Amino acid sequence: MVAGAKTAIAETVMEKVARTGTLTLGVNLNDVPLSYVNDKDEVVGFSVDVAERIREEVTRELGKDVTLQVVEVQDISDAIPKIENGEVDLVCGVGFTWERDRYVDFTVSYAASGMQLLVSKQAALTSAADLVGKKIAVVPNTIAEDTIKLVQSKVQLVPIKSLQAGLELFRDGKVEAVAGDGLQMDGLRQVLGLKETKLVPESPQVYNGVSCMMREYNPAFLRLANYALVKLAEGYYFGDPEDVALVNKWIGPEGVVQVKPENIKRFFQYISITHEQIPEGLKNPAQPKP
C-alpha cells in the first residue's frame, strides 16, 4: 500500500489523468452558488462549470477523452490532504491565503467575494461597537473568524461545521448573526428562504479571490487551468454569448446570486489584462477573423 501511494504521488496530475482518463474535482456540496446538490440530486454550481472548462482544456492537450469525476470535500482541512495525497486533482471554490499556499498551488481567480455578516433586515449594525455581546456563528479557523476577532473581540463566537449550519441556527433564532463568505451566504439564504435578511457591511471587511487549488509542482496542469479561466474571463469581457451565459447563470443579474454585470466585467477585465494584452475596442481575439 505504501509503495502504491508513493507511485501515485510521484505521477504528475497530467500523467495520472492520461493514465486513468479521469480528472477528479473536490467540492463542498453546500456551497451555493459555487457547488451544491440541486433538487434533481445533481452536483451543480459555478465551480463545477469552471472545472468543466478546465477538463476541456486537458482533453484537448492530451488528445483523448477525459471525464470529470466529482467527489465531496468537507472543508480546507479535508481538501488539502486529499490534494497532497493525490486523492483529488482539483478543488475549486476556495480563497487564497499564504498559509494555504505553503501546501498547494492556486489558479487565477474566477470570482471575488469577501467576509460579511448575515443579519436580520431590522438589525442595526453600523459599527464594531454594535457587535459587543452578540452571538455570531462562524466556522473555526477561517478568515471569517480571524476578521471578527480583529474587528470586535467582545462577541460570543458560536462554532459551526458549515455556513449552512450557521444559517440554520440563525433561522431558528439561536444566533444573531453569521460571519462568512458573502457570496456563499447570499446563495444559501435564498436556498433556505431567509428573505428577511441582509448582508453587512455592504462592502465586505476583507476581500478575497475565489480560485481552484491543486497539488504543487504541476506546471503543465496549472498552465492549462489558468488558460481555461483567463479564456472565460476574456470571453465574458468581450461578450461571448456562451461565456456570458455560463457566468450569469450563477452570479449574473438574474443568477442564483445577483451581481451587477459592470462589476463582473471590471473583475474579469483585471484578470485578463494581468495575463495578456487586451486592447480596448477590438473584437474578442479568441473569435476567428473574417
C-alpha positions in Angstrom: 0.0 0.0 0.0 2.8 2.4 0.9 4.6 1.7 -2.4 1.3 2.2 -4.3 0.8 5.6 -2.6 4.3 6.7 -3.5 3.8 5.8 -7.1 0.5 7.7 -7.4 2.0 10.8 -5.8 5.1 10.6 -8.0 2.9 11.0 -11.1 2.1 14.5 -12.2 -1.6 15.3 -12.5 -1.4 15.2 -16.3 0.2 11.8 -16.2 -2.4 10.5 -13.8 -5.3 11.9 -15.9 -3.7 10.5 -19.1 -3.5 7.1 -17.5 -7.0 7.0 -15.9 -9.0 9.2 -18.3 -10.4 10.9 -15.2 -10.0 14.4 -13.7 -11.1 14.4 -10.1 -12.8 17.5 -8.7 -13.3 18.0 -5.0 -16.2 20.3 -3.9 -18.1 21.3 -0.9 -21.7 20.2 -1.5 -23.3 23.1 0.5 -21.6 26.0 -1.2 -24.3 27.8 -3.1 -23.8 29.1 -5.9 -20.3 27.5 -6.3 -21.1 23.8 -5.7 -24.2 22.2 -4.3 -26.8 19.5 -4.9 -29.9 20.7 -6.7 -33.4 19.4 -6.5 -32.6 16.8 -9.1 -29.8 15.3 -6.9 -27.2 16.7 -9.3 -24.0 18.4 -8.2 -24.0 21.8 -9.9 -22.6 25.3 -9.5 -20.2 27.9 -10.8 -17.2 25.9 -9.6 -18.4 22.7 -11.4 -18.8 24.6 -14.7 -15.4 26.2 -14.3 -13.9 22.7 -13.7 -15.6 21.5 -16.8 -13.8 24.2 -18.8 -10.5 23.0 -17.3 -11.4 19.4 -18.3 -12.0 20.6 -21.8 -8.5 22.1 -22.0 -6.9 19.0 -20.5 -8.8 16.9 -23.1 -7.5 19.0 -26.0 -4.0 18.8 -24.6 -4.0 15.1 -24.2 -5.9 14.3 -27.3 -8.1 11.9 -25.6 -11.5 11.9 -23.8 -11.3 12.9 -20.1 -14.2 12.5 -17.7 -14.8 14.9 -14.8 -15.4 13.0 -11.5 -16.9 15.0 -8.6 -16.2 14.0 -5.0 -17.1 15.7 -1.8 -14.6 17.5 0.4 -15.8 18.9 3.7 -13.6 21.9 4.2 -10.0 23.1 3.8 -8.7 20.7 6.4 -10.2 17.9 4.4 -9.4 19.3 0.9 -5.6 20.0 1.3 -4.6 16.5 2.5 -6.7 14.9 -0.4 -4.9 17.1 -2.9 -1.5 16.3 -1.4 -2.0 12.5 -1.4 -3.4 12.6 -5.0 -7.0 11.6 -4.0 -8.3 14.7 -5.8 -6.7 16.6 -8.6 -8.6 19.9 -8.2 -10.6 21.7 -5.5 -12.5 24.8 -6.6 -14.4 27.5 -4.7 -11.6 28.4 -2.2 -10.0 31.7 -1.2 -6.2 32.2 -1.4 -4.2 32.6 1.7 -0.4 32.5 2.1 -0.8 29.8 4.7 -2.7 27.5 2.3 -0.1 28.4 -0.4 2.5 26.6 1.6 0.9 23.3 0.7 -0.9 23.7 -2.6 -0.8 25.8 -5.7 -3.7 28.2 -6.7 -5.1 29.1 -10.1 -6.1 32.6 -11.1 -9.4 33.7 -9.6 -12.7 33.3 -11.4 -14.9 35.2 -8.9 -14.5 37.5 -5.9 -16.1 37.7 -2.6 -15.5 38.9 1.0 -16.2 38.5 4.6 -19.7 39.8 5.7 -22.3 39.2 8.4 -25.7 37.8 7.7 -28.3 39.5 10.0 -32.0 40.3 10.0 -33.1 43.3 7.9 -34.1 45.1 11.1 -30.7 44.7 12.7 -28.9 48.0 13.4 -25.2 47.1 12.9 -23.4 50.2 11.8 -20.2 49.9 13.8 -17.9 47.5 15.6 -19.4 48.6 18.9 -22.8 47.2 17.8 -21.3 43.7 17.8 -20.4 43.7 21.5 -22.1 40.7 23.2 -23.7 39.4 20.0 -23.9 35.7 19.3 -22.2 35.2 16.0 -21.9 31.8 14.2 -18.6 31.2 12.4 -16.6 28.3 11.1 -13.5 27.9 13.2 -10.0 28.5 11.8 -11.2 30.6 8.9 -10.6 34.1 7.5 -14.1 35.0 8.8 -13.2 34.0 12.4 -9.9 35.9 12.2 -11.7 39.0 10.9 -14.4 39.0 13.5 -11.8 38.8 16.3 -9.9 41.7 14.8 -13.0 43.9 14.3 -14.6 43.2 17.7 -13.2 40.8 20.3 -16.1 41.2 22.6 -18.5 38.9 20.8 -19.8 35.4 21.6 -18.5 33.2 18.8 -20.6 30.1 18.2 -18.6 27.4 16.3 -20.3 25.7 13.3 -19.3 23.0 10.9 -20.5 24.8 7.8 -22.2 28.1 6.7 -25.4 26.2 6.1 -25.4 25.0 9.7 -24.9 28.6 10.8 -27.7 29.9 8.7 -30.0 27.2 10.1 -29.0 28.3 13.6 -29.9 31.9 12.6 -33.2 30.8 11.2 -34.0 29.1 14.5 -33.1 32.2 16.5 -30.1 30.7 18.2 -27.6 33.2 16.9 -27.9 36.9 16.0 -25.6 36.8 13.0 -23.5 34.5 10.8 -20.0 35.5 9.7 -18.6 34.1 6.5 -18.1 34.5 2.8 -20.7 36.9 1.4 -21.1 35.2 -2.0 -21.8 31.8 -0.4 -24.2 33.2 2.2 -26.1 35.1 -0.4 -26.7 31.9 -2.2 -27.5 29.8 0.9 -30.0 32.3 2.3 -32.0 32.1 -0.9 -32.0 28.3 -0.8 -33.1 28.4 2.8 -35.8 31.0 2.2 -34.3 33.6 4.6 -35.9 36.6 2.8 -35.9 39.0 5.8 -32.1 39.1 6.0 -29.3 41.3 4.7 -25.5 41.1 4.4 -23.4 43.8 6.2 -21.4 45.8 5.6 -22.3 46.5 2.0 -18.6 46.5 1.2 -17.0 43.4 2.7 -14.5 43.8 5.5 -12.0 41.5 3.7 -11.9 40.7 0.0 -10.6 37.5 -1.5 -10.5 35.9 -4.9 -12.3 32.5 -5.5 -9.9 30.1 -7.1 -9.0 26.4 -7.5 -6.3 24.5 -5.6 -4.1 21.7 -7.0 -1.0 19.7 -6.0 2.3 21.6 -6.1 4.9 21.1 -8.8 2.4 20.5 -11.6 3.2 23.4 -14.0 1.6 21.8 -17.1 -1.8 21.3 -15.3 -1.6 24.7 -13.7 -1.0 26.3 -17.1 -4.0 24.6 -18.7 -6.2 25.5 -15.7 -5.2 29.2 -15.8 -5.6 29.3 -19.6 -9.2 28.0 -19.3 -10.0 30.6 -16.6 -8.5 33.5 -18.4 -10.3 32.5 -21.6 -13.5 32.5 -19.7 -12.7 36.0 -18.2 -11.8 37.3 -21.6 -14.8 35.8 -23.2 -17.2 37.4 -20.7 -15.4 40.8 -21.1 -15.9 40.7 -24.8 -19.4 39.5 -24.6 -19.0 35.9 -25.9 -22.6 34.5 -25.6 -21.5 31.1 -24.2 -19.2 32.6 -21.6 -21.7 35.3 -20.5 -24.4 32.7 -20.2 -22.2 30.5 -18.0 -21.3 33.2 -15.6 -24.7 34.9 -15.5 -26.4 31.5 -14.6 -24.7 31.7 -11.2 -23.6 35.2 -10.4 -25.2 37.4 -13.0 -28.1 39.9 -12.7 -30.6 37.0 -12.9 -28.3 34.3 -11.4 -28.6 32.4 -8.2 -26.7 35.3 -6.6 -27.3 38.7 -8.2 -24.2 40.7 -9.2 -24.1 43.8 -11.4 -22.7 43.0 -14.9 -20.4 46.0 -14.7 -18.8 44.7 -11.6 -18.3 41.2 -13.1 -16.9 42.8 -16.3 -14.5 45.0 -14.4 -13.2 42.0 -12.4 -12.7 39.8 -15.5 -11.0 42.7 -17.3 -8.5 42.8 -14.4 -8.0 39.0 -14.6 -7.5 39.2 -18.3 -5.0 42.1 -18.5 -2.8 40.6 -15.8 -2.1 37.7 -18.2 -2.2 39.0 -21.7 -2.6 42.2 -23.7 -6.2 43.1 -24.5 -6.6 46.4 -26.5 -9.8 48.3 -25.9 -12.2 48.5 -28.8 -11.1 45.3 -30.5 -13.2 42.3 -31.1 -12.7 39.2 -29.0 -9.3 37.9 -30.1 -10.5 34.4 -29.4 -13.0 34.7 -32.2 -11.8 33.7 -35.8 -11.0 36.6 -38.1 -13.4 37.1 -41.0 
